[in-house]
């Protein structure tokens, strides 16, 4: 492409739809921006870690789930929010809703 590596890296790391490594069948993106953080995103991150054993940027050994924290999913009025596979938004989440979501996804 005859472009400096830094330019390519800056673009690929800015947009959440560009993945630099394979992701799981269910790619969970948790917004960590201020409105989501104030409404419990940190607790949801801990729940995902405790349930799936994943930290930001990781994929389960079986390839079913991957997890990343993203800066903004533009759903501040319904925070906290998780986007799955660059598609479906799951909004106004709490621990019980996330547990139910993870259980459902694990069986699909």
Biopython code that builds the backbone (N, CA, C, O; Angstrom):
import numpy as np
from Bio.PDB.StructureBuilder import StructureBuilder

atoms = [
    (1, "UNK", "N", (0.818, -1.193, 0.000)),
    (1, "UNK", "CA", (0.000, 0.000, 0.000)),
    (1, "UNK", "C", (0.861, 1.255, 0.000)),
    (1, "UNK", "O", (0.361, 2.362, -0.199)),
    (2, "UNK", "N", (2.133, 1.079, 0.220)),
    (2, "UNK", "CA", (3.066, 2.199, 0.236)),
    (2, "UNK", "C", (2.651, 3.290, 1.221)),
    (2, "UNK", "O", (2.723, 4.483, 0.929)),
    (3, "UNK", "N", (2.214, 2.839, 2.400)),
    (3, "UNK", "CA", (1.843, 3.757, 3.472)),
    (3, "UNK", "C", (2.654, 3.385, 4.701)),
    (3, "UNK", "O", (2.988, 2.216, 4.889)),
    (4, "UNK", "N", (2.973, 4.358, 5.539)),
    (4, "UNK", "CA", (3.683, 4.026, 6.773)),
    (4, "UNK", "C", (2.834, 3.089, 7.646)),
    (4, "UNK", "O", (1.613, 3.227, 7.721)),
    (5, "UNK", "N", (3.492, 2.155, 8.286)),
    (5, "UNK", "CA", (2.801, 1.201, 9.151)),
    (5, "UNK", "C", (1.981, 1.918, 10.227)),
    (5, "UNK", "O", (0.894, 1.462, 10.583)),
    (6, "UNK", "N", (2.487, 3.017, 10.736)),
    (6, "UNK", "CA", (1.768, 3.767, 11.775)),
    (6, "UNK", "C", (0.403, 4.246, 11.277)),
    (6, "UNK", "O", (-0.554, 4.250, 12.051)),
    (7, "UNK", "N", (0.285, 4.641, 10.032)),
    (7, "UNK", "CA", (-1.006, 5.082, 9.490)),
    (7, "UNK", "C", (-1.992, 3.916, 9.434)),
    (7, "UNK", "O", (-3.146, 4.042, 9.843)),
    (8, "UNK", "N", (-1.524, 2.800, 8.929)),
    (8, "UNK", "CA", (-2.391, 1.623, 8.825)),
    (8, "UNK", "C", (-2.825, 1.170, 10.216)),
    (8, "UNK", "O", (-3.996, 0.851, 10.425)),
    (9, "UNK", "N", (-1.901, 1.138, 11.158)),
    (9, "UNK", "CA", (-2.206, 0.723, 12.524)),
    (9, "UNK", "C", (-3.193, 1.674, 13.167)),
    (9, "UNK", "O", (-4.100, 1.230, 13.871)),
    (10, "UNK", "N", (-3.044, 2.970, 12.948)),
    (10, "UNK", "CA", (-3.959, 3.931, 13.575)),
    (10, "UNK", "C", (-5.378, 3.757, 13.060)),
    (10, "UNK", "O", (-6.327, 3.870, 13.837)),
    (11, "UNK", "N", (-5.547, 3.487, 11.784)),
    (11, "UNK", "CA", (-6.890, 3.275, 11.232)),
    (11, "UNK", "C", (-7.459, 1.954, 11.726)),
    (11, "UNK", "O", (-8.613, 1.900, 12.150)),
    (12, "UNK", "N", (-6.668, 0.892, 11.676)),
    (12, "UNK", "CA", (-7.188, -0.432, 12.063)),
    (12, "UNK", "C", (-7.502, -0.508, 13.556)),
    (12, "UNK", "O", (-8.359, -1.291, 13.965)),
    (13, "UNK", "N", (-6.828, 0.284, 14.364)),
    (13, "UNK", "CA", (-7.104, 0.243, 15.797)),
    (13, "UNK", "C", (-8.229, 1.203, 16.203)),
    (13, "UNK", "O", (-8.778, 1.069, 17.297)),
    (14, "UNK", "N", (-8.581, 2.160, 15.349)),
    (14, "UNK", "CA", (-9.634, 3.113, 15.671)),
    (14, "UNK", "C", (-11.020, 2.503, 15.465)),
    (14, "UNK", "O", (-11.894, 2.654, 16.318)),
    (15, "UNK", "N", (-11.223, 1.833, 14.367)),
    (15, "UNK", "CA", (-12.535, 1.294, 14.024)),
    (15, "UNK", "C", (-12.734, -0.083, 14.641)),
    (15, "UNK", "O", (-11.897, -0.970, 14.478)),
    (16, "UNK", "N", (-13.853, -0.260, 15.356)),
    (16, "UNK", "CA", (-14.085, -1.525, 16.054)),
    (16, "UNK", "C", (-14.439, -2.660, 15.108)),
    (16, "UNK", "O", (-14.408, -3.820, 15.520)),
    (17, "UNK", "N", (-14.773, -2.370, 13.855)),
    (17, "UNK", "CA", (-15.130, -3.456, 12.953)),
    (17, "UNK", "C", (-13.915, -4.080, 12.269)),
    (17, "UNK", "O", (-14.054, -5.055, 11.531)),
    (18, "UNK", "N", (-12.736, -3.532, 12.504)),
    (18, "UNK", "CA", (-11.508, -4.124, 11.975)),
    (18, "UNK", "C", (-10.841, -4.921, 13.084)),
    (18, "UNK", "O", (-10.400, -4.354, 14.084)),
    (19, "UNK", "N", (-10.770, -6.206, 12.913)),
    (19, "UNK", "CA", (-10.154, -7.058, 13.913)),
    (19, "UNK", "C", (-8.786, -7.481, 13.419)),
    (19, "UNK", "O", (-8.627, -7.865, 12.260)),
    (20, "UNK", "N", (-7.817, -7.413, 14.282)),
    (20, "UNK", "CA", (-6.448, -7.752, 13.920)),
    (20, "UNK", "C", (-6.104, -9.204, 14.231)),
    (20, "UNK", "O", (-4.992, -9.659, 13.965)),
    (21, "UNK", "N", (-7.049, -9.911, 14.783)),
    (21, "UNK", "CA", (-6.893, -11.334, 15.091)),
    (21, "UNK", "C", (-8.278, -11.969, 14.991)),
    (21, "UNK", "O", (-9.282, -11.264, 15.093)),
    (22, "UNK", "N", (-8.351, -13.270, 14.796)),
    (22, "UNK", "CA", (-9.667, -13.919, 14.736)),
    (22, "UNK", "C", (-10.449, -13.696, 16.028)),
    (22, "UNK", "O", (-9.877, -13.649, 17.117)),
    (23, "UNK", "N", (-11.757, -13.562, 15.886)),
    (23, "UNK", "CA", (-12.636, -13.394, 17.047)),
    (23, "UNK", "C", (-13.566, -14.598, 17.139)),
    (23, "UNK", "O", (-13.677, -15.390, 16.203)),
    (24, "UNK", "N", (-14.226, -14.717, 18.274)),
    (24, "UNK", "CA", (-15.117, -15.838, 18.511)),
    (24, "UNK", "C", (-16.407, -15.745, 17.712)),
    (24, "UNK", "O", (-16.723, -14.718, 17.112)),
    (25, "UNK", "N", (-17.140, -16.847, 17.723)),
    (25, "UNK", "CA", (-18.445, -16.865, 17.062)),
    (25, "UNK", "C", (-19.323, -15.750, 17.612)),
    (25, "UNK", "O", (-20.046, -15.096, 16.861)),
    (26, "UNK", "N", (-19.261, -15.536, 18.910)),
    (26, "UNK", "CA", (-19.985, -14.453, 19.573)),
    (26, "UNK", "C", (-18.967, -13.432, 20.067)),
    (26, "UNK", "O", (-18.301, -13.645, 21.080)),
    (27, "UNK", "N", (-18.854, -12.333, 19.348)),
    (27, "UNK", "CA", (-17.892, -11.281, 19.699)),
    (27, "UNK", "C", (-18.620, -10.219, 20.504)),
    (27, "UNK", "O", (-19.436, -9.471, 19.964)),
    (28, "UNK", "N", (-18.324, -10.155, 21.796)),
    (28, "UNK", "CA", (-18.983, -9.221, 22.709)),
    (28, "UNK", "C", (-18.170, -7.940, 22.799)),
    (28, "UNK", "O", (-16.977, -7.970, 23.100)),
    (29, "UNK", "N", (-18.825, -6.814, 22.536)),
    (29, "UNK", "CA", (-18.176, -5.516, 22.651)),
    (29, "UNK", "C", (-18.925, -4.714, 23.709)),
    (29, "UNK", "O", (-20.077, -4.326, 23.513)),
    (30, "UNK", "N", (-18.267, -4.476, 24.810)),
    (30, "UNK", "CA", (-18.850, -3.742, 25.935)),
    (30, "UNK", "C", (-18.382, -2.296, 25.883)),
    (30, "UNK", "O", (-17.182, -2.023, 25.870)),
    (31, "UNK", "N", (-19.336, -1.372, 25.854)),
    (31, "UNK", "CA", (-18.990, 0.043, 25.877)),
    (31, "UNK", "C", (-18.434, 0.397, 27.254)),
    (31, "UNK", "O", (-18.993, 0.008, 28.280)),
    (32, "UNK", "N", (-17.336, 1.131, 27.264)),
    (32, "UNK", "CA", (-16.735, 1.548, 28.528)),
    (32, "UNK", "C", (-16.701, 3.069, 28.672)),
    (32, "UNK", "O", (-16.053, 3.595, 29.576)),
    (33, "UNK", "N", (-17.392, 3.766, 27.787)),
    (33, "UNK", "CA", (-17.413, 5.217, 27.841)),
    (33, "UNK", "C", (-18.124, 5.693, 29.112)),
    (33, "UNK", "O", (-18.737, 4.886, 29.810)),
    (34, "UNK", "N", (-18.051, 6.958, 29.412)),
    (34, "UNK", "CA", (-18.509, 7.481, 30.691)),
    (34, "UNK", "C", (-19.953, 7.106, 31.057)),
    (34, "UNK", "O", (-20.169, 6.619, 32.168)),
    (35, "UNK", "N", (-20.947, 7.304, 30.190)),
    (35, "UNK", "CA", (-22.310, 6.939, 30.604)),
    (35, "UNK", "C", (-22.436, 5.452, 30.957)),
    (35, "UNK", "O", (-23.089, 5.105, 31.942)),
    (36, "UNK", "N", (-21.825, 4.585, 30.171)),
    (36, "UNK", "CA", (-21.878, 3.150, 30.476)),
    (36, "UNK", "C", (-21.107, 2.844, 31.761)),
    (36, "UNK", "O", (-21.545, 2.038, 32.582)),
    (37, "UNK", "N", (-19.970, 3.488, 31.923)),
    (37, "UNK", "CA", (-19.179, 3.260, 33.138)),
    (37, "UNK", "C", (-19.953, 3.682, 34.383)),
    (37, "UNK", "O", (-19.929, 2.985, 35.397)),
    (38, "UNK", "N", (-20.637, 4.816, 34.309)),
    (38, "UNK", "CA", (-21.398, 5.299, 35.459)),
    (38, "UNK", "C", (-22.597, 4.414, 35.785)),
    (38, "UNK", "O", (-23.083, 4.402, 36.916)),
    (39, "UNK", "N", (-23.068, 3.675, 34.782)),
    (39, "UNK", "CA", (-24.255, 2.843, 34.992)),
    (39, "UNK", "C", (-23.917, 1.358, 35.094)),
    (39, "UNK", "O", (-24.809, 0.522, 34.946)),
    (40, "UNK", "N", (-22.644, 1.004, 35.344)),
    (40, "UNK", "CA", (-22.332, -0.369, 35.698)),
    (40, "UNK", "C", (-21.521, -1.196, 34.723)),
    (40, "UNK", "O", (-21.427, -2.411, 34.896)),
    (41, "UNK", "N", (-20.932, -0.591, 33.708)),
    (41, "UNK", "CA", (-20.157, -1.373, 32.742)),
    (41, "UNK", "C", (-18.985, -2.103, 33.409)),
    (41, "UNK", "O", (-18.626, -3.206, 32.995)),
    (42, "UNK", "N", (-18.398, -1.500, 34.423)),
    (42, "UNK", "CA", (-17.286, -2.160, 35.122)),
    (42, "UNK", "C", (-17.711, -3.462, 35.771)),
    (42, "UNK", "O", (-16.979, -4.451, 35.730)),
    (43, "UNK", "N", (-18.881, -3.465, 36.365)),
    (43, "UNK", "CA", (-19.392, -4.684, 36.984)),
    (43, "UNK", "C", (-19.703, -5.739, 35.928)),
    (43, "UNK", "O", (-19.506, -6.932, 36.161)),
    (44, "UNK", "N", (-20.191, -5.301, 34.766)),
    (44, "UNK", "CA", (-20.473, -6.241, 33.682)),
    (44, "UNK", "C", (-19.185, -6.828, 33.121)),
    (44, "UNK", "O", (-19.140, -8.006, 32.768)),
    (45, "UNK", "N", (-18.137, -6.010, 33.038)),
    (45, "UNK", "CA", (-16.830, -6.505, 32.608)),
    (45, "UNK", "C", (-16.349, -7.598, 33.555)),
    (45, "UNK", "O", (-15.858, -8.636, 33.111)),
    (46, "UNK", "N", (-16.491, -7.368, 34.861)),
    (46, "UNK", "CA", (-16.093, -8.367, 35.853)),
    (46, "UNK", "C", (-16.930, -9.635, 35.712)),
    (46, "UNK", "O", (-16.401, -10.740, 35.826)),
    (47, "UNK", "N", (-18.214, -9.488, 35.469)),
    (47, "UNK", "CA", (-19.092, -10.640, 35.284)),
    (47, "UNK", "C", (-18.668, -11.459, 34.064)),
    (47, "UNK", "O", (-18.614, -12.687, 34.130)),
    (48, "UNK", "N", (-18.371, -10.792, 32.965)),
    (48, "UNK", "CA", (-17.919, -11.497, 31.758)),
    (48, "UNK", "C", (-16.607, -12.211, 32.040)),
    (48, "UNK", "O", (-16.424, -13.357, 31.630)),
    (49, "UNK", "N", (-15.701, -11.551, 32.732)),
    (49, "UNK", "CA", (-14.432, -12.190, 33.075)),
    (49, "UNK", "C", (-14.657, -13.423, 33.950)),
    (49, "UNK", "O", (-14.083, -14.483, 33.703)),
    (50, "UNK", "N", (-15.487, -13.274, 34.959)),
    (50, "UNK", "CA", (-15.731, -14.384, 35.882)),
    (50, "UNK", "C", (-16.476, -15.538, 35.213)),
    (50, "UNK", "O", (-16.231, -16.701, 35.534)),
    (51, "UNK", "N", (-17.375, -15.229, 34.296)),
    (51, "UNK", "CA", (-18.191, -16.253, 33.640)),
    (51, "UNK", "C", (-17.436, -16.945, 32.508)),
    (51, "UNK", "O", (-17.453, -18.172, 32.406)),
    (52, "UNK", "N", (-16.773, -16.157, 31.656)),
    (52, "UNK", "CA", (-16.122, -16.714, 30.470)),
    (52, "UNK", "C", (-14.608, -16.815, 30.601)),
    (52, "UNK", "O", (-13.955, -17.464, 29.784)),
    (53, "UNK", "N", (-14.051, -16.181, 31.618)),
    (53, "UNK", "CA", (-12.599, -16.178, 31.780)),
    (53, "UNK", "C", (-11.890, -15.284, 30.790)),
    (53, "UNK", "O", (-10.716, -15.498, 30.491)),
    (54, "UNK", "N", (-12.591, -14.279, 30.274)),
    (54, "UNK", "CA", (-12.018, -13.414, 29.244)),
    (54, "UNK", "C", (-11.719, -12.019, 29.761)),
    (54, "UNK", "O", (-12.493, -11.437, 30.520)),
    (55, "UNK", "N", (-10.588, -11.503, 29.337)),
    (55, "UNK", "CA", (-10.250, -10.097, 29.502)),
    (55, "UNK", "C", (-10.311, -9.450, 28.121)),
    (55, "UNK", "O", (-10.459, -10.140, 27.112)),
    (56, "UNK", "N", (-10.199, -8.142, 28.082)),
    (56, "UNK", "CA", (-10.226, -7.394, 26.823)),
    (56, "UNK", "C", (-9.260, -8.014, 25.806)),
    (56, "UNK", "O", (-8.087, -8.249, 26.098)),
    (57, "UNK", "N", (-9.787, -8.271, 24.607)),
    (57, "UNK", "CA", (-8.956, -8.760, 23.514)),
    (57, "UNK", "C", (-8.759, -10.266, 23.479)),
    (57, "UNK", "O", (-7.991, -10.769, 22.659)),
    (58, "UNK", "N", (-9.432, -10.986, 24.347)),
    (58, "UNK", "CA", (-9.224, -12.430, 24.399)),
    (58, "UNK", "C", (-10.393, -13.191, 23.777)),
    (58, "UNK", "O", (-11.503, -12.676, 23.644)),
    (59, "UNK", "N", (-10.099, -14.436, 23.403)),
    (59, "UNK", "CA", (-11.083, -15.360, 22.843)),
    (59, "UNK", "C", (-11.007, -16.660, 23.626)),
    (59, "UNK", "O", (-9.921, -17.100, 24.005)),
    (60, "UNK", "N", (-12.165, -17.276, 23.868)),
    (60, "UNK", "CA", (-12.163, -18.552, 24.585)),
    (60, "UNK", "C", (-11.439, -19.612, 23.752)),
    (60, "UNK", "O", (-11.373, -19.509, 22.527)),
    (61, "UNK", "N", (-10.905, -20.621, 24.418)),
    (61, "UNK", "CA", (-10.140, -21.672, 23.742)),
    (61, "UNK", "C", (-10.970, -22.387, 22.686)),
    (61, "UNK", "O", (-10.433, -22.817, 21.665)),
    (62, "UNK", "N", (-12.276, -22.519, 22.920)),
    (62, "UNK", "CA", (-13.130, -23.205, 21.950)),
    (62, "UNK", "C", (-13.596, -22.293, 20.810)),
    (62, "UNK", "O", (-14.286, -22.749, 19.899)),
    (63, "UNK", "N", (-13.224, -21.010, 20.855)),
    (63, "UNK", "CA", (-13.560, -20.077, 19.787)),
    (63, "UNK", "C", (-15.006, -19.608, 19.785)),
    (63, "UNK", "O", (-15.448, -18.994, 18.813)),
    (64, "UNK", "N", (-15.743, -19.878, 20.836)),
    (64, "UNK", "CA", (-17.152, -19.482, 20.865)),
    (64, "UNK", "C", (-17.339, -18.007, 21.234)),
    (64, "UNK", "O", (-18.217, -17.342, 20.683)),
    (65, "UNK", "N", (-16.532, -17.494, 22.152)),
    (65, "UNK", "CA", (-16.688, -16.121, 22.623)),
    (65, "UNK", "C", (-15.377, -15.359, 22.512)),
    (65, "UNK", "O", (-14.297, -15.912, 22.723)),
    (66, "UNK", "N", (-15.491, -14.090, 22.181)),
    (66, "UNK", "CA", (-14.375, -13.160, 22.330)),
    (66, "UNK", "C", (-14.950, -11.895, 22.964)),
    (66, "UNK", "O", (-16.155, -11.646, 22.914)),
    (67, "UNK", "N", (-14.070, -11.115, 23.553)),
    (67, "UNK", "CA", (-14.518, -9.948, 24.322)),
    (67, "UNK", "C", (-13.581, -8.784, 24.096)),
    (67, "UNK", "O", (-12.359, -8.934, 24.094)),
    (68, "UNK", "N", (-14.179, -7.623, 23.907)),
    (68, "UNK", "CA", (-13.382, -6.401, 23.875)),
    (68, "UNK", "C", (-14.198, -5.255, 24.438)),
    (68, "UNK", "O", (-15.425, -5.220, 24.343)),
    (69, "UNK", "N", (-13.482, -4.333, 25.021)),
    (69, "UNK", "CA", (-14.093, -3.104, 25.497)),
    (69, "UNK", "C", (-13.909, -2.048, 24.419)),
    (69, "UNK", "O", (-12.821, -1.906, 23.861)),
    (70, "UNK", "N", (-14.972, -1.310, 24.128)),
    (70, "UNK", "CA", (-14.920, -0.284, 23.096)),
    (70, "UNK", "C", (-15.282, 1.058, 23.712)),
    (70, "UNK", "O", (-15.887, 1.130, 24.782)),
    (71, "UNK", "N", (-14.902, 2.110, 23.016)),
    (71, "UNK", "CA", (-15.071, 3.449, 23.577)),
    (71, "UNK", "C", (-16.499, 3.951, 23.556)),
    (71, "UNK", "O", (-16.943, 4.517, 24.555)),
    (72, "UNK", "N", (-17.234, 3.779, 22.491)),
    (72, "UNK", "CA", (-18.583, 4.327, 22.469)),
    (72, "UNK", "C", (-19.424, 3.584, 21.442)),
    (72, "UNK", "O", (-19.020, 3.410, 20.292)),
    (73, "UNK", "N", (-20.597, 3.151, 21.877)),
    (73, "UNK", "CA", (-21.532, 2.507, 20.968)),
    (73, "UNK", "C", (-22.736, 3.407, 20.684)),
    (73, "UNK", "O", (-23.722, 2.969, 20.092)),
    (74, "UNK", "N", (-22.645, 4.667, 21.112)),
    (74, "UNK", "CA", (-23.666, 5.686, 20.822)),
    (74, "UNK", "C", (-25.046, 5.271, 21.307)),
    (74, "UNK", "O", (-26.047, 5.469, 20.619)),
    (75, "UNK", "N", (-25.084, 4.699, 22.489)),
    (75, "UNK", "CA", (-26.360, 4.309, 23.084)),
    (75, "UNK", "C", (-26.401, 4.786, 24.532)),
    (75, "UNK", "O", (-26.806, 4.050, 25.433)),
    (76, "UNK", "N", (-25.981, 6.015, 24.736)),
    (76, "UNK", "CA", (-25.810, 6.554, 26.076)),
    (76, "UNK", "C", (-27.105, 6.583, 26.886)),
    (76, "UNK", "O", (-27.075, 6.422, 28.106)),
    (77, "UNK", "N", (-28.223, 6.784, 26.231)),
    (77, "UNK", "CA", (-29.496, 6.844, 26.929)),
    (77, "UNK", "C", (-29.969, 5.496, 27.444)),
    (77, "UNK", "O", (-30.862, 5.430, 28.288)),
    (78, "UNK", "N", (-29.377, 4.426, 26.944)),
    (78, "UNK", "CA", (-29.760, 3.077, 27.378)),
    (78, "UNK", "C", (-28.542, 2.315, 27.893)),
    (78, "UNK", "O", (-28.445, 1.098, 27.735)),
    (79, "UNK", "N", (-27.629, 3.035, 28.501)),
    (79, "UNK", "CA", (-26.403, 2.446, 29.040)),
    (79, "UNK", "C", (-26.725, 1.572, 30.250)),
    (79, "UNK", "O", (-27.724, 1.796, 30.933)),
    (80, "UNK", "N", (-25.881, 0.580, 30.511)),
    (80, "UNK", "CA", (-24.756, 0.096, 29.708)),
    (80, "UNK", "C", (-25.226, -0.796, 28.567)),
    (80, "UNK", "O", (-26.315, -1.368, 28.604)),
    (81, "UNK", "N", (-24.374, -0.895, 27.553)),
    (81, "UNK", "CA", (-24.735, -1.603, 26.332)),
    (81, "UNK", "C", (-23.605, -2.533, 25.885)),
    (81, "UNK", "O", (-22.423, -2.231, 26.045)),
    (82, "UNK", "N", (-24.010, -3.668, 25.321)),
    (82, "UNK", "CA", (-23.087, -4.616, 24.683)),
    (82, "UNK", "C", (-23.574, -4.810, 23.255)),
    (82, "UNK", "O", (-24.766, -4.998, 23.017)),
    (83, "UNK", "N", (-22.652, -4.762, 22.317)),
    (83, "UNK", "CA", (-22.949, -5.075, 20.927)),
    (83, "UNK", "C", (-22.384, -6.462, 20.636)),
    (83, "UNK", "O", (-21.276, -6.786, 21.064)),
    (84, "UNK", "N", (-23.133, -7.267, 19.919)),
    (84, "UNK", "CA", (-22.678, -8.605, 19.573)),
    (84, "UNK", "C", (-22.476, -8.689, 18.069)),
    (84, "UNK", "O", (-23.376, -8.386, 17.286)),
    (85, "UNK", "N", (-21.272, -9.107, 17.681)),
    (85, "UNK", "CA", (-20.932, -9.328, 16.268)),
    (85, "UNK", "C", (-21.195, -8.120, 15.384)),
    (85, "UNK", "O", (-21.702, -8.270, 14.272)),
    (86, "UNK", "N", (-20.864, -6.943, 15.852)),
    (86, "UNK", "CA", (-21.080, -5.713, 15.080)),
    (86, "UNK", "C", (-22.521, -5.577, 14.608)),
    (86, "UNK", "O", (-22.779, -4.991, 13.557)),
    (87, "UNK", "N", (-23.459, -6.115, 15.378)),
    (87, "UNK", "CA", (-24.855, -6.062, 14.981)),
    (87, "UNK", "C", (-25.764, -5.721, 16.134)),
    (87, "UNK", "O", (-25.971, -4.550, 16.450)),
    (88, "UNK", "N", (-26.306, -6.742, 16.760)),
    (88, "UNK", "CA", (-27.347, -6.562, 17.769)),
    (88, "UNK", "C", (-26.836, -5.825, 19.001)),
    (88, "UNK", "O", (-25.797, -6.172, 19.563)),
    (89, "UNK", "N", (-27.586, -4.798, 19.412)),
    (89, "UNK", "CA", (-27.322, -4.085, 20.654)),
    (89, "UNK", "C", (-28.165, -4.703, 21.766)),
    (89, "UNK", "O", (-29.330, -5.044, 21.561)),
    (90, "UNK", "N", (-27.571, -4.839, 22.927)),
    (90, "UNK", "CA", (-28.284, -5.262, 24.131)),
    (90, "UNK", "C", (-28.097, -4.128, 25.124)),
    (90, "UNK", "O", (-26.990, -3.871, 25.597)),
    (91, "UNK", "N", (-29.201, -3.452, 25.433)),
    (91, "UNK", "CA", (-29.141, -2.192, 26.158)),
    (91, "UNK", "C", (-29.778, -2.291, 27.534)),
    (91, "UNK", "O", (-30.463, -3.261, 27.858)),
    (92, "UNK", "N", (-29.533, -1.265, 28.333)),
    (92, "UNK", "CA", (-30.073, -1.166, 29.701)),
    (92, "UNK", "C", (-29.766, -2.434, 30.483)),
    (92, "UNK", "O", (-30.639, -3.015, 31.128)),
    (93, "UNK", "N", (-28.518, -2.844, 30.413)),
    (93, "UNK", "CA", (-28.107, -4.123, 30.995)),
    (93, "UNK", "C", (-27.852, -4.041, 32.489)),
    (93, "UNK", "O", (-27.497, -2.995, 33.033)),
    (94, "UNK", "N", (-28.046, -5.177, 33.126)),
    (94, "UNK", "CA", (-27.628, -5.388, 34.500)),
    (94, "UNK", "C", (-27.044, -6.801, 34.553)),
    (94, "UNK", "O", (-27.025, -7.502, 33.541)),
    (95, "UNK", "N", (-26.579, -7.213, 35.704)),
    (95, "UNK", "CA", (-25.910, -8.513, 35.822)),
    (95, "UNK", "C", (-26.821, -9.658, 35.406)),
    (95, "UNK", "O", (-26.379, -10.570, 34.708)),
    (96, "UNK", "N", (-28.070, -9.631, 35.816)),
    (96, "UNK", "CA", (-28.987, -10.731, 35.476)),
    (96, "UNK", "C", (-29.226, -10.823, 33.973)),
    (96, "UNK", "O", (-29.263, -11.921, 33.418)),
    (97, "UNK", "N", (-29.387, -9.689, 33.316)),
    (97, "UNK", "CA", (-29.596, -9.695, 31.863)),
    (97, "UNK", "C", (-28.369, -10.239, 31.136)),
    (97, "UNK", "O", (-28.506, -10.971, 30.156)),
    (98, "UNK", "N", (-27.178, -9.891, 31.606)),
    (98, "UNK", "CA", (-25.955, -10.388, 30.967)),
    (98, "UNK", "C", (-25.802, -11.891, 31.208)),
    (98, "UNK", "O", (-25.415, -12.622, 30.296)),
    (99, "UNK", "N", (-26.098, -12.357, 32.414)),
    (99, "UNK", "CA", (-26.054, -13.807, 32.669)),
    (99, "UNK", "C", (-26.995, -14.553, 31.728)),
    (99, "UNK", "O", (-26.619, -15.572, 31.148)),
    (100, "UNK", "N", (-28.205, -14.053, 31.577)),
    (100, "UNK", "CA", (-29.181, -14.668, 30.683)),
    (100, "UNK", "C", (-28.686, -14.655, 29.243)),
    (100, "UNK", "O", (-28.814, -15.653, 28.533)),
    (101, "UNK", "N", (-28.125, -13.538, 28.810)),
    (101, "UNK", "CA", (-27.597, -13.414, 27.450)),
    (101, "UNK", "C", (-26.479, -14.419, 27.214)),
    (101, "UNK", "O", (-26.482, -15.122, 26.203)),
    (102, "UNK", "N", (-25.519, -14.494, 28.137)),
    (102, "UNK", "CA", (-24.393, -15.427, 27.966)),
    (102, "UNK", "C", (-24.865, -16.875, 27.941)),
    (102, "UNK", "O", (-24.352, -17.687, 27.172)),
    (103, "UNK", "N", (-25.836, -17.194, 28.778)),
    (103, "UNK", "CA", (-26.382, -18.555, 28.788)),
    (103, "UNK", "C", (-27.043, -18.885, 27.455)),
    (103, "UNK", "O", (-26.852, -19.970, 26.906)),
    (104, "UNK", "N", (-27.815, -17.947, 26.949)),
    (104, "UNK", "CA", (-28.485, -18.174, 25.654)),
    (104, "UNK", "C", (-27.472, -18.348, 24.529)),
    (104, "UNK", "O", (-27.610, -19.254, 23.708)),
    (105, "UNK", "N", (-26.463, -17.495, 24.484)),
    (105, "UNK", "CA", (-25.460, -17.583, 23.430)),
    (105, "UNK", "C", (-24.653, -18.878, 23.523)),
    (105, "UNK", "O", (-24.272, -19.445, 22.499)),
    (106, "UNK", "N", (-24.394, -19.341, 24.728)),
    (106, "UNK", "CA", (-23.625, -20.572, 24.913)),
    (106, "UNK", "C", (-24.342, -21.787, 24.348)),
    (106, "UNK", "O", (-23.704, -22.787, 24.018)),
    (107, "UNK", "N", (-25.670, -21.710, 24.235)),
    (107, "UNK", "CA", (-26.418, -22.860, 23.723)),
    (107, "UNK", "C", (-26.731, -22.751, 22.237)),
    (107, "UNK", "O", (-27.242, -23.700, 21.643)),
    (108, "UNK", "N", (-26.437, -21.628, 21.642)),
    (108, "UNK", "CA", (-26.702, -21.468, 20.196)),
    (108, "UNK", "C", (-25.527, -21.898, 19.364)),
    (108, "UNK", "O", (-25.582, -21.829, 18.136)),
]
sb = StructureBuilder()
sb.init_structure("model")
sb.init_model(0)
sb.init_chain("A")
sb.init_seg("    ")
for serial, (resi, resn, name, xyz) in enumerate(atoms, 1):
    if name == "N":
        sb.init_residue(resn, " ", resi, " ")
    sb.init_atom(name, np.array(xyz, "f"), 0.0, 1.0, " ", f" {name:<3s}", serial, name[0])
structure = sb.get_structure()
